[in-house]
Amino acid sequence: MAKKRPQSKDRKPVAQRTDGEVPVVGAREPCPCGSGRRYKACHGRQAAQAATELVQRPFEGLPGECDWVALRELVPAATVELTLKGGLPDGVPAVTLATVLPMAWPALRRDDGTVLLGLQNDTASGDISRDLADTLRRALETEPGHPVDARRADPSGPRLQDLLDTTAPFTPVVHSGFEFWLGDPEQAAQATGEVAASLERANAAALPTARLTGVEGAYWCATPERNHLRWVMPHPEEQLLDALARLHTAGTSSLGEGTRLVGSFRAHGLVVPVWDLPASVQAEDVEKPAAAFGERLAEALAVDTPLDTQERKARSGLANRQITLS
């Protein structure tokens, strides 16, 4: 039997919070609400329950769902101009989605009033869309020149699908580095001290990445050993795996000489096939092969006959090499 942990005699009572906002603390710490119970047995239980209510496809219904997933999971440095329903509030010239922000801030209100919303952050609940919407709303009301802190969103609050104009295009711009943090290229070039050091560290960790223009959701990246194409696809998983198995069995799943479909992973409810590419193959080299593959895939997706023995074997291999990121 596990021994009881002795209670510290000098532990001070926690003042009761009366403003309705209970901050997150360690699981074994006294709950800040003043109940006398540990956080995990009080308000922490509510937070844990909220976190388990996972929304499998948080970006479903937004234009560019595949690109949302790619920017969340694959792309180091990119931005997208967002369009709000009803237009921008007074004093907010623009709202820009960014893959990541300095200090991993959830959002930032620049001195000129523009808002930067960070995508690659931990979220407090199982619904990334609701957490981002809460951050965005607070960023729009934050004083210029200040970041936005993380917090747990109201589970009844709006989602991105409620705040963004879903008829507006979603067109990511992939950057070679994080100079966009500073807004003005000249200002970035003249950065010194800790700002310059932070930019240098961030840029050094970013893999060269490019978005293909001929197909949706496909991103080329370079690594020291070889290059890759990671392609976020919107098709139902079972149907997509069948189609990929048919193409693989027919010998038409590659993107050209020296390339190979090596597997896939799941991210935010979508499947992301991955190809290995020779180090000499650049993003522009796979534009036409990817477009041609897209046509072959569309034909394979339309086939509804049962898989034969070889196709089932190929499908099993693809499924066994699949992992889930989120």
N, C-alpha and C positions, 0 to 999 in steps of 0.2 A: 504493500500500500504506500502511495506517495505521501511524504510528509508535508504537513501544512507549512507554508512559508510564514515565518514570524512577522508580525506586523511591526513596523518601525514605530518606536515610541515618540520620536520627534517629528513624525509626519504631521504637518499642519492641516487643519480642516480647509476644504476648498470653499471659497465664497460662492454662494449660489448666484447663478446667472439669471437675470430677470428680463433681459432684452430679447429673448427668443432665439438667439444665435448661440449654439453650443459648439465650441471649437473642437477639432479632432485632437485627441491626445493618445498616449500609449494604451494598449488594451488593458493592462493591469493598473493603470493609474486611476485615481478617483475621478468619477465623472464630473466635469465642470459645472453640471447643472445643480450640484449640491445635494444630490439624493443620498450620498454616502455609499453608493454602490460603485464597483469598478466600471470603467467606461464600457468594457466589452459586454457587461450585463445590463447596461442602461442604454444611453443614446448610441453607443457603438453597435448595439444589436440592430437598431434601426438602420444604421449606415450599412451594416453587412447585408441586411435583407435587401436594401436598395441596390447594392452592388451585384447581387446575384440575379437580378432581373435584367438579364443580358438581352439587348436588342441585337439580333444576329446581323442585320443589314442596316446600320445606323444612317447610311447615306442614301438609302433607297428613296426614290422620288425626287432627288436633286439632279439637275442636269450635270452630266459628267461624273456619274457615280463611280465609274472605273478609275477616273483620274483622282477623285477624292481618296479612294483606297490607296492608289499608288503614292500620292503625296503624303499620306499618313504613314505608310510602311516602307517605301522604297527610295524615295527621292530626297537627297540631302538638302538641296537649296532650290526653292521655287516659290513663286508668288502668283496669286490670281486676284484680279480685281473683282470684288463682289458687288452685286446690285441688290439693294434692300427693297422690300415691298413698300410702296408709298414714298420712295426716295430717301435721300440722306437728311438727317436732322441739320438744323442750322449750326454752323460752326464746324461741321465735319466734311471736309473736302472729298474724302475718299475712304473706303474700307477695303483693306487688302488682306487676303489670307496668305499666311507664310508658313512654310514647313516647320520652321523652328525660329525662336526669338532669343536674343541675348539673355543669359541667366535662366533660360527655360521659362521665361515669363509666359503666362497664359495669353496675355494681350498687352499692348502698349499704345498709349495715346501720345503721339508725337507733339512737339511744341507747336506745329502748325495746325494741330487739330485732327490730323489723319489718324486712322485706327489701323493697327496691325494685329491680326488675330492668329495666334500660334496653333498649329494643328497637331504637332508631334509632342503632346504632353500627356502625362498620366491624368486619368479622369476619375472623379469620385464615385460615379455610378456606372451602371451597365449600359447606359445610353450616351454614347459620345456626342450625338447630335444635340441632346438636351443640355449637356454640360457646356458645349461650345456656344450654344445659343445664350445661355446664362452669362458666360464670359463676354460675349459680344454686346449684350444689352448693357452690362456694367461698364464696358469700355466706352460706349457711346456717351456715357454720363460722367466719365472720369475727367478730371481737370487735365488740360494739355500738359505734356512733359512728365507724365507719371505712368508707371506700369499698373497692371491689374493683378491682384493676388488671386490664388486658387481658393476655391471654396466648394462646398457641396451644393449642387443646384436643387431648387425646389422640384420635387418629382411631378408636380402638376404644372410646372412652367412650360413655356413654348420650346419648340425644337427648331433647328435650322430651317426645316421645311416650312415653318410658320413665319420666319423672319425674312427669308431670302426670296427674291423674285425668281421663281422656277421656270420662267420663260426666257430668262437672260442666258446667254452663252457662258460656258465655263471653260476658259482657255488658259491653262497653266503656262507660265514662262519659267523655264529652267535656267538657273544661274550657275556659273562656274565657281562662285564663291558667295560669301555672305555680306558683301559690301552693301547690299540693299538694306541692311540694318540701319545704315546711316542716312539713307535716302538720297543724298547728293553725291554723285561719283567723285567730285572734286574733294568733298569733305572726307570721303573714305580714303582717297589717295593721300590726304594730308594728316591722317590719324596718327597719333603718337601714344606712347605710354601704354597703359593697360588696355586701352581701346584697340590699339594696333596689335598688341600681343594676343588679345582675345580673337580678333579676326584671323590672325595667322594660325592659331591653334585650330579654330573651326575649319578654316580652309584646308589645312593639312589633313584633317580627318575625313573630308568629303571625297567620295569616289566620283570620278568624272561620269556624268550622266546626261543623257539626251532623250527627249521625247520624240517618238516617230510621228510624222505629220500625216501619213497616209492611212493609219488605222487608229482606233480609239484605245487608250489605256496601255500602250506598249512603250516600254522604256529600255533603252540600251544603257549598259554601264560597263566600265572598264575596271578590271582588277589586275594586280601584278602578274598573275599566271595566265589568265584568259579573260575574254569579254563574255557578256551575257545579254540575253534579251529576256525581260520579265514582262509578261503580257497579262494584264488584269482583264478577265472576260466576264460578261454579264449573263451568260447562258446558264440554265439550271445545271447543277453539278453532274447528276447522273447522265443527262443527255450529252453534256460536254465530254465526259470521260469516255462514253461510247464512241463519240465521233473521233476523238483523239486516238482511240484504239484502232478504229477502222483505218485511219490515215497511217498510223505507225505500221500496221500489218501490211499495208499496200506500199510501204517504203516511201511515203510522201509527207512524212511529218517533219522533215528537216527544213532548214531555210537556206540550203545550198551546200556546196562542198565544204566539208570540215565542220559543219554545224550538226547539233544533235539535240533533240528533245530529251531532257534528262529527268523530268518529273514536274511536280507542281506543288503549290501550297495553297491553303485557304487563308483568306484575310477578310474579315468583316462580311462574311456570307458569300464571298465570291471566290472563284478558283483562279489561280495565277500560274499558268504553265511557264516553264523556264527552259531556255535553250542555252547550251554552251556554244560559244563562238570562238574561232581563232583570234589571237591577239591582234592580228592584222585587220580584222573586220571592224569597220567603224559604223557609226549609226546610219550614215547615208548609204552604206553598202547593203543594209538589210531592208531598206524602204520597199523596193520592188519585191523581193522575196516574201516579205511579210504580207504585202497586199495580195500576192498570189496565194499564199497560204490561207489568208482570210477567205478567199473564194473557194478553195478546196474544203475548208472547214464548214462553210455555209452549206455546201452540197452534202457533206457527211452528216451534218446536223439534221438534214431533211430526211435521212434514211431511217425508217422505223422497223426494219426487219431485225430479228434476233441476231446477236453476234455469233459467229462461228467459233470453232475451237481455238484457232489461232488468235482471233480477235479478243476472245475472253481471256486468254493468257496475257495478251498485251495490256488489256484493261487492268488485270490483276497487278501486273508490274507497275503500272502508273499509280494505282491506288496505294500500293505498298510503299511507294516513294513520296507519298503526300504527307505534309505536316500542316498543322494549323497554327497560325500566328495570333489569331484573335477570335 
